[in-house]
Amino acid sequence: MATAAVVSASKPSKTLVLYGANDLRLETREVFPPAGSEVQVAIRATGLCGSDLHYYKHGKNGEFVVREPLCLGHESSGVVTAIGSEVKNLQVGDRVALEVGLPCRKCARCRQGRYNICSDLNFRSSAKLFPHSDGTLMELTNHPAEMCHKLPDSLSFVGGALLEPLAVCVHAIRRSRPPTREMVEVASAAGEKTAALVFGAGAIGLLLASALATAEAFTSIVVVDIDAGRLEVAKSLNLGIKTTLIPSNPPPSAEASHLEQVSHALQNAQALASLLKETHGVPHGFSRVFDCTGAPSCVQTGIYASIAGGALVLLGMGTPIQTLPIGAASLREVDLIGVFRYDGFDYPTAISLIASGKLREVEERVVTHRLKLTGEGEGQRAFALAGQGVDENGKSVVKVVVEG
């Protein structure tokens, strides 16, 4: 049975706070005792992601502008240090991963289990709402107990911080409706392979490819990127992942009209799709294509690279308005599927996947840099590193984790 820890006063907590673009400050804030349904967690690891970097570099993420000091970070794990009077599922000392999207639990989407698209979702580390909801780059935080997931003993705190992006990948795979065993057998009998293609070898792309490699739905997993160093990381995961370095194409002339620029882009996309299909022995196309970049060229190529009746799954949050060959998708019934975070099914699945031992190499390979929250200038350096392709020693930067 859970035992409440007596917490009678506030506690100081070192907190990394963003005041504006490139303005991070380490300061001390007071953390009050947890409410009845909350637990207090000492944060041990927080991964930095693309949205954190947008806030850091620009003081905004898309339409969401930082209007008051904001603590970033949402890929977190830690240890429970105190519990509220109503908490029954956790106790002091439990190691947990925090799920930081807090839904209303009342709307139709929430009741359908799709709380990730709840219109009233409060996501920690986001400037969507005002006052803003602080993230987890702090020593101590209070969080709803129902949104804290116990970590298996085999998983480190850093591995626990990877659960949030892995849950995104689990959600994307589920949304893609991967081929069933029967569908794989039918395709095989017709001489076709059920291969998956992943654009982008960043943390999400590598975690996604790793999760795909553990499934039985695909005969091969292919990851493509413009960064050779990151593709080497993909190869080192020992999961049989295949890679291709995407060639760079010269841009159209500066004098080209908009129509000529679009034509140039789509021709390049078709050529790259043909190259990928030929290189990996799937002349009819890839069964599922996942874009983790948001780059128009990758989305365009993904449509052409997909098999008829396949799907292109959009994880990357890149250019918001794009020119796409919709005719090439609709005439071959290629589904375009959006992905936004994760819902109630995905965290438990992600935990089970890591606990299975199938992704043993992932934490070591994907988390390339670790820095301390309270180290002098370490927070600033963590964000600077996360925005670079390589560090000062030439090592590829994939995932940066800030440790408590």
N, C-alpha and C positions, 0 to 999 in steps of 0.2 A: 504494500500500500504506500502511496505517496506520502511523504512526511514534509510538512511545511517548515522551511527554514525561517527563523525569526529575523525579520529585517525591520528595524524600528526607525531608521533614519536614511537619508539620502547618502549616496556614495559618489566620490569623484570618478570621472571616467575621461581618460584622454580620448579626444575626438578629432578626426581630420575633417575640416570644414572648408567648403568652397564658398568664397565670397564673390567671385566673378571669374571671367576667363583667365586662366593661368594663375589664379590667386588662391592657393591652398594654405590653410593655417592649422597648426596643431594646437588645440586649446583644451582646457579642462571644463567639462560640464557636469552638472549634478544629475544623477540618475536616481529616481525615487523608487520605493518598493513596488513590486509588481502588483497589479490589480488582481482581483479574485480569480479571473480566468487566464491570467498571464503567468509566464515564468521569466525569471531574470537569467540572462545568458552572458557568460564571459566569452566574448568572441575570440576565437583562436586563428581563424583564417578567412580571408575574403578575397575572392578573385575579382580582377578588374575586367570590365567588358566594354563593348563599343559605345553603349549609351553613356557610361561613366566618362569615356574619353571625349565624347561630344560636349558634355557639360563642362569638362575641364578646359578644353581648347577654345570653345566658343561662348561659354556661359549659357548655353541652351542646347536642347536636343530636339530638332525639328521645330514644332510650334511651342514647345514647352520651355519658357525662359525663366532662368533663376532670378527671382525677385527678392529673395532674402537668403541669408547664409544657409547652406544646404550640406548635410553630410551625405556623401555618396556611398556606393557599395551595396550589393544585394546578393552576391554569390557567397553565402557564409555558412560557417559551422562553429560550434563552440560547446561549452559545458554548462549545464544548468547549475546556478549558484543559489537560487531561491525560487519558491513557488507560491502562487496565490492560493487563497483558502479554498477555492472551488476546483483546483486542479487534481485530477485523479489518475491521469495517464503518464505522468512524469514525476521524477523525484530528483532531489539534489544529487549531483554527480553524473547524471545521464549525459551522454554525448549526443548532440543533436545537429541536424541541418535545418536551417530556417527557410521556410517558404514565405516570401515577403509580399506576395500579392494578396491583399485582404479584401475579399468580395463582400457584397451586401448580404448574401445568403437568402434573399427574399425574391428576387426577380426570376423570370422564366428561365433565363440562361443559367443562373445559379442552380435552380432546381433541376435542370437537365444535366447538371454536372459540368457545364461549360462556363465555369465562373471566370475563366481567363478573359472572356469577352463581356463580362458584366460592365454595364455602362457606369456603375458607381464604384468600380474597383479602385482601391487605394493601394498604390504600389510604392513601397519604401524606396527612397533614393530618386524619386521622380518629382519634377517640378510641375506636373500636370495640375495638381490641386494647390490652392493657397488658403491657409498656410501650407507650406510644403511638408512632405512626409520624409523625415530623415532616414538615411540608410544605415549601414552596419559597420562603417569604418570607425569603430569606437571600441573601447575596452569592455564596456558593459551596456546591455540594452534589454528592455522589456519587450516581450513578444507573445502573442496569443499561443497558448499551449497547443491548441488544435492544429496550428500551423508549424509545429516543430516535429521533425521526424527523427526517431532514434537511429543512430549510426550503428552498424554492425561492428563488432570488435576488430574485425580485419581491416577496417577502413580508417585511415588517418584523418585528421582534421582538414588537411589540404585536399585529400580525396573527397571529403564531405563538401568542400567548397565547389567541387566540380559537379556536384549533383544538380545544381540549378541549370547550368548549360546542358548537361546530359538530359535533363527532363525535357528541355526544348527539343532535343533530338528525338527522344522517344515519342513526343507528341507529333513531330513531323513525320516520322515513320508510320505511326498509326493513322494519321490523316491521309497518307499516300495510298492507303489500302494496298499493302504489298501483295504480290502474287501468292496464292495459296499453293500447297504442295501439288494439288491436282492441276492447277494452271501451269506450274513449272513442268509437270510431266507432259502435258499437252504440247507445250512449246517445244520441249525436247524432242518429242516424237515427230514434230514438224521441222526439226533441224534448227530451231532457234534457241538462243541463250537468253536467260533472264538476268541481264546485267544492270547494275545501278551506277549512275554517274553523279559525282559530287563536285560542284564548282567551289573552290576555295579551300585552302589547307590551313586556315586559322583554327582556333580552338574549337569552334562549333563544327567546322568541316571535319576535323580529325575525330572529334567525339562521335559525330554522326556516322562517319565511315566505320569507326570501330563498332558501333552498335549494329550497323548493317551487316558487318562481317560475322557477327555472332548468330544471325538469323539464317534460316534455311531457304529463304525466298529467292536468293540471288546466287547465280553461278560465279559472279565476280563483282568486285567493287573497284571502281576507278575514281581516283581523285586527281583533279587538274588544278593548276595554279600557275601564276607568273613568277613565283618565288621558288627557286630550286632548293634552297635551304629548308623550307617548310615541307617540301615534297620528300626530302630525306627523312624528316621526322615521321611522315606517314609510313615510309618503308620500314622504319625502325620499330614499329609497333608489333611486328611479328604476327600479323593477322592476315597476311597474303594480299594486302591492298596493293593494287596496281596504280601507277602514277604516269602522268604526262605533263611535261612543261609546255604551257601554252605559248606559241610564238607571238611576238609582237608584230602588228601590221601597221604600215605607215598610214597616217591619217590622210584624209582627202585634202586637196589643195585649199588654201585659205579663200580662194575665189569661188569655190564650189557653192552652188545654191543649196538650200535646205533639202530639196528633193534629191539632189546628187549626193549629199552627205548621208541621207537615209539609205539610198540605194547602195552606196559604198559599204555602209555598216552591215546591211543585210547580206550582201555578197560575201563579206568576210565571215559572217556567222555561218552561212551555208557551207563555206569552204572548211571552216574549223570543225563543224559537225561531221562533215564527210570524212575528214582526217581522223577524228576520234572513233567513228564507227569502223573505219577500215583498220586502224591500228589495233583495236581491241576485239576484232572479229565479230562484230554485231552489225551486219549490213542492213538489217531492218530497223536498227535503233536500240536504244537503251529502254528497258522496261520502266524504270523510274529515274527521273533526273531531279536532283536537289541543288538549288542555287543558294549558297551561303554568302554571297558577295553583294547582291543588290545592284551589280554593275549591268547596265543595259546590254552590253556585248555578250555577257554570260547568259542572261535571260533569253536573248534572241537565239543564241546558239543552242540553248537547252530545248527550245521548241523544235528546232530542226533536228536535234539529236535524238529526240524521243521516238519511240516506236508508235505506230498507229494504235490508238486505244490506251496509250500510256499516260503518264502524268508528270508534270513539272511542278515541283513543290518549292514555294518561295519562302525561304527563311531569312535571307539577307534584307536588311533595311537600308537600301541605298537610294538611288535617284527616285524621287517620289512619282514623277511623271515620265513615262518612257514610250518610245515608239516600238511596237512589237508586231511581228508577222502573225496577226490573229488568224488570217485565212489559213495559214499553214497549220495552225492548231485546230481550228474548228473543222476543217475538211477531213482531218485524220482523227478527230475526237481525242485530242490531247488535252487532258484536264489541267487547268491552272489552279493550283491549290495554295491558299494563303495559310500562313502559320503565325500565331501570336502567342508566344510564351508556352504555357502548359496548363492542364486542368487537373482535376482530382485523381485521374488514373495514372498520372505520369511520374510523380515523385516516388511512389512505392515501386513502380516498375524499374525506375532508374536505380534505386537502392538494391533491388534484387539482382539487377544486372551486374553491378559492381561487386556485390557480395558473392556472386557466383565464381569469381576469379577469372572470368573470361577476358577481362580488360586489365590484366595484371600490369602490363607495360604502360598503360595510358597515363597514369598520374606522373610517373617518372619522366615520360617523354613530352607530354603536353605542357605541364607546368615547368616552364624553362627558367623562371626567375622568381625568387622569394625575397621579400624585404620586410623590415620590421616597422610596425605602426608607429612606435614611439622613438625610433632612431632619428638622429639629427638629420633633417632633410630627406629622410627615406621616403616619406609620402610623396613629395614632389618628384623624387627620382623614379618612384614606381610608376607614376602617371606618364612621365617623360619616356620611360622605357616602353611602356605599353603602346605608345604611339609610334614606335620605331620598328623597322623591319629586322634590324640587327643591333646588338649592343656594341659597346666600345671595343670589345674583343672579337667582333665578327660573328658572334653566336646568334642564331636566329631567335627572335623573340616571338613566342606563341602566346602563352598565358602567364601573366604576372599575378602573383598572390601576395597580399599583405598579411603578415602573421602578427597575432597579438602576443 
